[in-house]
Amino acid sequence: MAKPRFVIENGILKGEEKIFDIGDANLGEKILQRLKSKPDFVGQVDAVTGEECTYGKMEDESVRCSLWFRKEGMKPGDAVCLFTHNHLASYIPCLATFYNRAILCPSFSGHSLENLKYILELIKPKFVFADEREAILIDQISREENLEIKIVVFNEIPGFQSLREILREQDLNQVSNFVCTKPKNPEDDCLLVFTSGSSGEPKPTLHSYKAVMETVMISLEVKKKGNLVTINYSPMGWICGIINMIIDLMNFVKKIIVHEKGHQPEEVLTFIEKYKVTSLTLELRMIYRFYVFDKLQNYDTSSIKSLSLGGTKLKPEIMKCLKLMVPNGYLQLVYGSTELQMLSLISKANDDNFESCGFIFPNVQLKVVHPRTGKILEPNKKGELCFKSPYMMKGYYKNPEATKTVFDEEGWYHSGDFGYFDENGNGYILGRISSLSSISDETNLTHWEVERILFLNSDVVEVSSIFIPEDSTNPSIFVFVTLIPASKVTDEELTEMLKCLMMKKVEITVKILNSMPLTYNGKVKLDILKKMSESIKFNDQ
């Protein structure tokens, strides 16, 4: 991957400008024509069973589902919710939704009843495709709340209409003559994807067909082509999961489909060997599992050309461990968010610069502003990272007030992340603004400054820090840690490691946990840790 071009103008880092003719952003038609162009190409493989799914089958099934939507009265702008794990049929309602210019809201299996109520009342979907547990709960909610929702289940369940049933009902002649719904406006609503909810209530981000099409076009240009085999453990409820599904399909990538939860390194490495995987994306918990896994040398990972890592800063020891997985490839560091949709920083990792999250992506602009004054800062000056790109969300769905808090008058998205960029176009993430504490007018203390010290201990697996109060010049810092199994490390030992920060007149408490509190999609529940911190502080008084 060549280093992207960039310029720095008036304190703004600008990625290489690329212009694409996306027309009316007819995403559904683009996908359908791609499927038709190579009907015998194997686009999906079940990792466990080896069952294959060709583009021809994907075309047939997604068109049949789209026809059923129309018979049930679907109109452009109607919402479709997806509550399921990764499997061979999960793509079907997704593509069918795009063919009809409707709105897709992909999500997970495993929601609580309260979460489901929140999503259904906010989104008000006309259609829901779900696994058995969610289908039963949604049926209960719709009856109690008088919601008109057509529920389809992926497996045969008494009392529910199944996906296979609606596919069988469609007429072959109509399938052969199917035409996608004609777009009216490139800015039509396309995707509703919820934020992680790590620091509060998850919010649905709204993305247009234009933004998704821009993402597809730039990805087709910058991504490698030819004989690609990928495993992506991201569920479709993550923005990277649903967007990568579209991009991989458009780029003729053979996708090895795995359930997104519960895998151990042995199983992942077995899949890599069996299917000769060329690209792999690992989420945080899987990264830590590989870090403590001591049998990596027993598996053949020579087929891997790129291993993508994102979502957090990793200590150099972890990076060096992961590099052993790619003897013939490279680690790829990425930075993005649900709001930004597309990656904003991306690079190859190397021994000289493990700290950077990468170079600015084409068509993306980055400015760093002072957290209090909003003044644009020069390279190497630390502040809040703000982005502008054609890939960004339109806003938070039905939440104009929250939207106003993250977009300024010039259309810049304020990420809430603290960091900087250098004169070489490298971006650096140091933590969240919300956990930034001013020690003086010239000195700031961040999450990462605390956490990276503890990561020097080889037994430390996960670290999350909370500042109480967040805006104090003399805060208390509570650091929550998980360790490798059977570790003998104590709270006191870890606190001793942080003595170098005591000069900044901060009170630090380290608490070892058996496990981090996580959201349903695997992010650390910072609000729970904050409550734990406040409880500890209160009990100590």
C-alpha positions in Angstrom: 0.0 0.0 0.0 1.6 3.3 -1.1 1.8 6.1 1.3 -1.1 8.5 0.6 -0.4 12.0 -0.7 -1.3 14.9 1.5 -0.9 18.7 2.0 -1.1 20.9 5.1 -2.8 24.2 4.4 -3.6 26.8 7.2 -3.1 24.1 9.8 -5.4 21.6 8.1 -4.1 18.2 7.0 -5.8 17.2 3.7 -5.7 13.8 2.1 -5.3 13.3 -1.6 -8.3 14.6 -3.5 -10.1 12.0 -5.7 -13.2 12.7 -7.6 -15.8 10.0 -8.6 -18.9 10.3 -10.7 -21.5 8.6 -8.4 -24.5 9.8 -10.4 -27.7 9.3 -8.4 -25.9 7.0 -6.0 -27.8 3.9 -7.2 -26.0 1.5 -4.7 -28.5 -1.3 -5.2 -28.1 -1.3 -9.0 -24.2 -1.3 -8.6 -24.3 -4.3 -6.3 -26.8 -6.2 -8.5 -24.7 -5.7 -11.6 -21.6 -6.9 -9.7 -23.4 -10.1 -8.7 -24.6 -10.7 -12.3 -21.1 -10.1 -13.8 -19.6 -13.3 -12.1 -22.4 -15.7 -11.2 -20.0 -18.6 -10.5 -17.7 -16.7 -8.2 -17.8 -18.0 -4.7 -18.4 -14.9 -2.5 -19.1 -16.6 0.8 -17.9 -19.7 2.6 -19.2 -20.9 6.0 -16.0 -21.3 8.0 -17.1 -24.3 10.0 -19.1 -26.4 7.4 -17.3 -25.2 4.2 -20.7 -24.5 2.5 -20.2 -22.1 -0.4 -22.5 -19.3 -1.7 -21.9 -18.0 -5.3 -22.7 -14.6 -6.6 -25.4 -16.2 -8.7 -27.1 -17.5 -5.6 -26.7 -14.2 -3.8 -28.3 -12.4 -6.7 -31.3 -14.8 -6.8 -31.9 -14.8 -3.1 -31.6 -11.0 -2.6 -33.9 -10.3 -5.6 -36.5 -12.7 -4.2 -36.4 -11.0 -0.8 -36.7 -7.6 -2.6 -39.8 -8.8 -4.4 -41.3 -9.9 -1.2 -40.7 -6.5 0.3 -42.6 -4.9 -2.6 -45.5 -7.3 -2.2 -45.7 -6.3 1.5 -45.9 -2.6 0.6 -42.3 -1.4 1.0 -41.7 2.1 -0.1 -38.4 4.0 -0.4 -37.4 5.3 3.1 -39.0 2.4 5.0 -36.8 1.0 7.7 -35.6 -2.6 7.9 -33.9 -3.8 11.2 -31.6 -6.8 11.3 -31.0 -8.7 14.6 -28.7 -11.6 13.9 -25.1 -12.9 14.0 -22.9 -13.4 11.0 -24.0 -16.3 8.8 -24.5 -17.1 5.1 -28.0 -15.7 4.8 -27.5 -12.4 6.8 -26.7 -10.5 3.6 -30.1 -11.3 1.9 -32.3 -8.6 3.6 -29.4 -6.1 3.5 -29.0 -6.2 -0.3 -32.8 -6.4 -0.8 -33.2 -3.2 1.3 -30.7 -1.4 -1.0 -32.5 -2.6 -4.1 -35.7 -0.8 -2.9 -33.9 2.4 -1.8 -35.0 1.8 1.8 -33.1 2.2 5.1 -31.1 -0.6 6.7 -30.5 -0.7 10.4 -28.2 -3.7 11.1 -27.8 -4.9 14.7 -26.9 -7.9 16.8 -28.4 -10.9 18.4 -28.3 -10.9 22.2 -30.1 -7.6 23.0 -31.9 -7.1 26.3 -35.6 -6.5 26.2 -35.0 -2.8 27.1 -32.5 -2.4 24.3 -35.0 -3.9 21.8 -37.8 -1.6 23.0 -35.5 1.4 22.7 -34.5 0.5 19.1 -38.0 -0.3 17.9 -39.6 2.8 19.4 -36.9 5.0 17.9 -36.5 3.5 14.5 -40.1 2.2 14.0 -39.1 -0.4 11.4 -41.7 -1.8 9.0 -39.7 -5.0 8.7 -37.5 -7.0 11.1 -35.3 -10.0 10.2 -34.1 -11.8 13.4 -32.8 -14.9 15.1 -35.3 -16.9 17.2 -34.7 -15.2 20.6 -35.0 -11.7 19.2 -38.0 -12.6 17.0 -40.0 -13.8 20.1 -39.1 -10.7 22.1 -39.9 -8.3 19.2 -43.2 -10.0 18.7 -44.0 -9.5 22.4 -43.0 -5.9 22.2 -45.0 -5.2 19.0 -48.1 -6.7 20.6 -47.7 -4.7 23.8 -46.9 -1.4 22.1 -49.3 -1.9 19.1 -46.4 -1.7 16.6 -47.0 -2.8 13.0 -43.9 -4.8 12.2 -43.5 -7.7 9.8 -41.1 -10.2 11.5 -39.1 -12.7 9.4 -36.9 -15.4 11.1 -33.8 -16.9 9.6 -34.6 -20.4 10.8 -37.9 -22.3 10.8 -39.8 -21.4 14.0 -43.5 -22.2 14.6 -45.7 -19.1 14.4 -43.2 -17.0 12.4 -42.7 -16.5 8.7 -39.2 -17.7 7.7 -36.7 -16.3 5.2 -36.7 -19.5 3.2 -40.5 -19.4 3.0 -40.6 -15.9 1.6 -37.9 -16.8 -0.9 -39.8 -19.8 -2.2 -42.9 -17.8 -2.7 -41.5 -15.5 -5.5 -42.3 -16.0 -9.2 -39.3 -17.0 -11.4 -40.4 -14.7 -14.2 -40.5 -11.7 -11.8 -37.0 -12.6 -10.5 -35.7 -12.7 -14.1 -37.2 -9.3 -14.9 -36.4 -7.5 -11.6 -35.3 -3.8 -11.7 -34.0 -1.8 -8.8 -36.1 1.1 -7.5 -35.0 4.3 -9.3 -33.3 6.8 -6.9 -34.8 10.2 -6.4 -32.0 11.9 -4.5 -28.4 10.9 -3.8 -28.9 12.1 -0.2 -31.6 9.5 0.4 -31.2 7.8 3.8 -29.4 4.5 3.5 -27.9 3.2 6.8 -28.8 3.6 10.5 -25.9 2.3 12.6 -25.8 2.6 16.3 -22.8 3.9 18.2 -21.1 1.6 20.7 -22.8 3.0 23.8 -19.6 2.8 25.7 -20.1 6.2 27.4 -23.9 6.3 27.5 -27.0 5.5 25.5 -26.2 4.2 21.9 -27.2 6.7 19.2 -28.1 5.8 15.7 -26.0 7.5 13.1 -27.7 8.2 9.7 -25.7 7.7 6.5 -26.9 8.7 3.0 -26.7 6.6 -0.2 -24.3 9.2 -1.5 -21.9 8.8 1.4 -22.0 5.0 1.2 -21.4 5.1 -2.6 -18.4 7.5 -2.1 -17.0 4.9 0.4 -17.5 2.1 -2.1 -15.8 4.0 -5.0 -12.7 5.1 -3.0 -12.4 1.6 -1.5 -12.4 -0.1 -4.9 -9.6 2.2 -6.0 -7.3 1.9 -3.0 -7.8 -1.7 -2.0 -5.8 -4.6 -3.5 -7.5 -6.7 -6.1 -7.3 -10.4 -7.2 -7.6 -13.7 -5.3 -8.5 -12.1 -2.0 -9.8 -14.2 0.9 -10.8 -12.4 4.1 -12.2 -13.1 7.5 -13.8 -10.2 9.3 -15.0 -10.8 12.9 -16.9 -7.5 12.9 -20.7 -8.1 13.1 -22.9 -6.2 10.7 -24.1 -4.0 13.6 -20.7 -2.3 13.5 -20.2 0.3 10.7 -17.1 -1.6 9.6 -19.0 -4.9 9.5 -21.8 -3.7 7.1 -19.5 -1.4 5.0 -16.9 -4.2 4.6 -19.7 -6.6 3.5 -20.6 -4.2 0.7 -17.0 -3.4 -0.3 -15.9 -7.1 -0.3 -18.8 -8.0 -2.5 -18.0 -5.2 -4.9 -14.3 -6.2 -5.0 -14.8 -9.9 -5.7 -13.5 -11.0 -2.3 -14.1 -14.5 -1.0 -15.4 -13.9 2.5 -15.1 -16.6 5.1 -18.2 -16.2 7.3 -17.7 -16.7 11.1 -19.9 -16.1 14.1 -18.5 -12.9 15.6 -18.3 -14.2 19.2 -16.5 -16.9 21.2 -13.6 -17.7 19.0 -10.2 -18.7 20.4 -6.8 -18.2 18.6 -6.6 -22.0 17.8 -9.8 -21.8 15.8 -9.0 -18.6 14.0 -5.6 -19.9 13.0 -7.1 -23.2 11.8 -9.5 -21.1 9.5 -6.5 -19.1 8.2 -4.6 -22.3 7.3 -7.6 -24.1 5.8 -8.8 -21.2 3.6 -5.5 -19.5 2.9 -6.8 -16.2 4.2 -5.1 -13.1 2.8 -6.6 -10.4 5.0 -7.8 -10.5 8.5 -9.3 -7.9 10.9 -9.1 -8.4 14.7 -11.1 -6.7 17.3 -9.6 -5.8 20.7 -10.5 -8.9 22.7 -9.2 -11.2 20.0 -6.0 -9.2 19.9 -5.4 -9.8 23.6 -6.1 -13.5 23.2 -3.4 -13.8 20.5 -1.0 -11.8 22.7 -1.1 -14.4 25.4 -1.3 -17.4 23.0 2.0 -19.3 23.0 1.5 -21.7 20.1 1.4 -19.3 17.2 4.5 -20.9 15.6 2.5 -24.2 15.2 0.3 -22.6 12.5 0.9 -21.6 8.9 -0.1 -17.9 8.5 2.1 -17.2 5.4 -1.0 -16.5 3.2 -1.8 -13.3 5.2 -1.0 -10.1 3.3 -2.6 -7.7 5.8 -3.7 -7.8 9.4 -5.9 -4.8 10.3 -6.1 -3.5 13.8 -8.2 -0.6 15.1 -10.2 0.7 18.0 -7.4 1.3 20.5 -3.7 2.0 21.0 -1.6 -1.1 21.5 1.7 -1.4 23.4 4.7 -2.2 21.2 5.0 -5.7 22.7 1.6 -6.6 21.4 2.4 -5.1 18.0 5.6 -7.2 17.7 3.7 -10.3 18.7 1.1 -9.7 16.0 3.8 -9.1 13.4 4.7 -12.8 13.8 1.4 -13.6 12.2 2.2 -11.8 9.0 5.7 -13.0 7.8 4.7 -12.2 4.2 2.6 -9.2 4.9 2.0 -6.2 7.1 0.0 -4.9 10.1 -2.4 -2.2 9.1 -3.4 0.4 11.7 -6.7 2.2 11.2 -8.7 4.9 12.8 -12.3 5.6 12.3 -15.7 5.9 14.0 -19.3 5.1 13.4 -20.0 8.8 12.8 -17.2 9.0 10.2 -18.3 5.7 8.4 -15.1 5.4 6.4 -11.6 5.1 7.8 -9.9 8.4 8.3 -6.4 7.3 9.1 -4.7 4.2 7.8 -1.1 2.9 7.5 1.3 0.1 7.6 2.8 -0.4 11.1 6.6 -0.6 11.3 9.2 -0.9 14.0 10.0 2.8 13.8 6.6 4.2 14.4 4.1 2.0 16.4 2.6 5.1 17.9 0.9 6.6 14.8 -2.6 5.5 13.7 -1.7 6.2 10.1 -1.8 8.6 7.3 -4.8 10.8 6.3 -7.2 8.9 3.9 -8.0 10.3 0.4 -10.8 13.0 0.5 -10.5 13.4 4.3 -9.5 16.6 6.0 -8.2 16.8 9.6 -7.7 19.8 11.8 -6.6 19.9 15.5 -8.3 22.5 17.7 -7.7 23.7 21.2 -10.2 21.9 23.4 -11.3 25.2 25.1 -10.8 28.0 22.6 -11.4 26.1 19.3 -8.3 27.7 17.8 -6.7 25.6 15.0 -3.4 24.2 16.1 -0.2 23.6 14.1 1.3 20.2 13.4 2.6 18.4 16.6 0.3 20.5 18.8 -2.2 18.4 20.8 -5.9 19.1 20.8 -9.2 17.7 19.6 -9.3 15.9 16.3 -11.9 17.3 13.9 -12.7 15.7 10.5 -14.5 16.6 7.3 -15.2 14.2 4.4 -17.8 13.0 1.9 -18.1 9.8 3.9 -19.5 11.2 7.2 -22.9 10.7 8.7 -25.7 13.1 8.1 -26.3 13.3 11.8 -27.8 11.4 14.7 -31.2 10.0 13.8 -34.1 12.0 15.3 -31.6 13.8 17.6 -30.8 17.3 16.2 -29.5 18.5 19.6 -26.9 15.7 19.8 -26.0 16.4 16.1 -25.3 20.1 16.9 -22.9 19.1 19.6 -20.6 17.3 17.2 -20.8 19.4 14.0 -19.6 23.0 14.0 -20.9 25.7 11.7 -18.4 24.9 9.0 -19.4 21.2 8.9 -16.5 19.8 10.8 -17.2 16.7 12.9 -15.6 17.1 16.4 -14.6 13.6 17.3 -14.0 14.0 21.0 -10.6 12.3 20.5 -7.4 14.0 21.8 -4.3 13.8 19.6 -2.3 15.5 16.9 -0.7 15.1 13.4 2.9 15.6 12.4 4.5 17.3 9.4 4.7 13.9 7.7 1.0 13.4 7.6 0.9 10.9 10.5 -2.0 11.0 12.9 -1.8 10.2 16.6 -4.6 9.4 19.1 -3.9 10.0 22.8 -7.3 9.4 24.3 -10.7 11.0 24.7 -11.2 14.7 25.4 -13.8 13.7 28.1 -11.0 12.1 30.0 -8.5 14.9 29.5 -7.6 16.7 32.7 -5.7 20.0 32.8 -2.9 19.9 35.4 -2.0 23.4 34.5 -2.5 25.7 31.5 0.4 24.0 29.7 0.1 20.4 31.0 -2.5 17.9 30.2 -2.9 14.3 31.4 -4.6 11.8 29.2 -6.0 8.2 29.3 -3.1 6.9 27.3 -0.4 8.6 29.4 -1.7 6.6 32.4 -2.6 3.4 30.5 0.6 3.0 28.5 2.7 2.8 31.7 0.6 -0.1 33.0 0.9 -1.9 29.7 4.7 -2.1 30.4 3.7 -4.9 32.7 3.5 -8.1 30.6 0.6 -9.5 32.8 -1.7 -6.5 31.9 -4.2 -7.3 29.2 -6.8 -4.5 29.4 -6.7 -1.0 30.9 -9.4 1.7 31.2 -9.0 4.8 33.2 -11.6 7.2 34.6 -10.9 10.8 35.9 -13.2 12.0 38.7 -14.1 14.8 38.3 -13.3 15.1 34.6 -12.7 18.9 34.6 -10.8 19.2 37.8 -7.2 20.6 38.0 -6.6 18.0 40.8 -8.5 14.9 39.7 -8.7 11.4 41.2 -7.7 8.8 38.6 -9.3 5.3 38.8 -7.6 2.7 36.7 -9.3 -0.6 36.0 -7.2 -3.5 34.8 -7.6 -7.1 33.7 -4.7 -9.6 33.8 -3.6 -12.7 32.1 -4.9 -15.9 33.7 -3.2 -17.0 37.0 -1.3 -13.7 37.3 0.0 -12.8 40.8 0.3 -9.1 40.1 -1.4 -6.9 42.8 -3.2 -3.5 42.9 -0.3 -2.2 44.9 2.4 -3.2 42.4 0.5 -1.5 39.6 -0.1 1.6 41.6 3.7 1.7 42.3 4.3 1.8 38.5 2.3 5.0 38.3 4.3 6.9 40.9 5.9 8.9 38.1 2.6 10.7 37.7 2.3 11.6 41.4 4.4 14.7 40.7 1.4 16.0 38.9 -0.5 16.0 42.2 -3.1 13.4 41.2 -4.5 10.7 43.4 -4.4 7.3 41.6 -6.3 4.2 42.5 -5.8 0.9 40.6 -8.5 -1.8 40.7 -7.9 -5.3 39.2 -11.1 -6.8 37.7 -11.9 -10.3 36.7 -13.4 -8.9 33.4 -14.2 -5.5 31.9 -17.9 -4.5 31.8 -18.7 -4.6 28.1 -21.6 -3.3 25.9 -23.5 -5.9 23.8 -21.1 -5.2 20.9 -17.9 -5.5 22.9 -17.0 -2.0 23.9 -16.0 -1.1 27.5 -18.9 0.4 29.5 -17.2 3.6 30.6 -20.4 4.7 32.4 -20.2 1.6 34.6 -16.6 2.2 35.4 -17.4 5.8 36.3 -20.1 4.6 38.7 -17.6 2.2 40.2 -15.0 5.0 40.6 -17.5 7.3 42.3 -18.4 4.4 44.7 -14.8 3.8 45.6 -14.2 7.5 46.1 -17.3 7.8 48.3 -16.4 4.8 50.4 -12.8 6.1 51.0 -14.1 9.4 52.4 
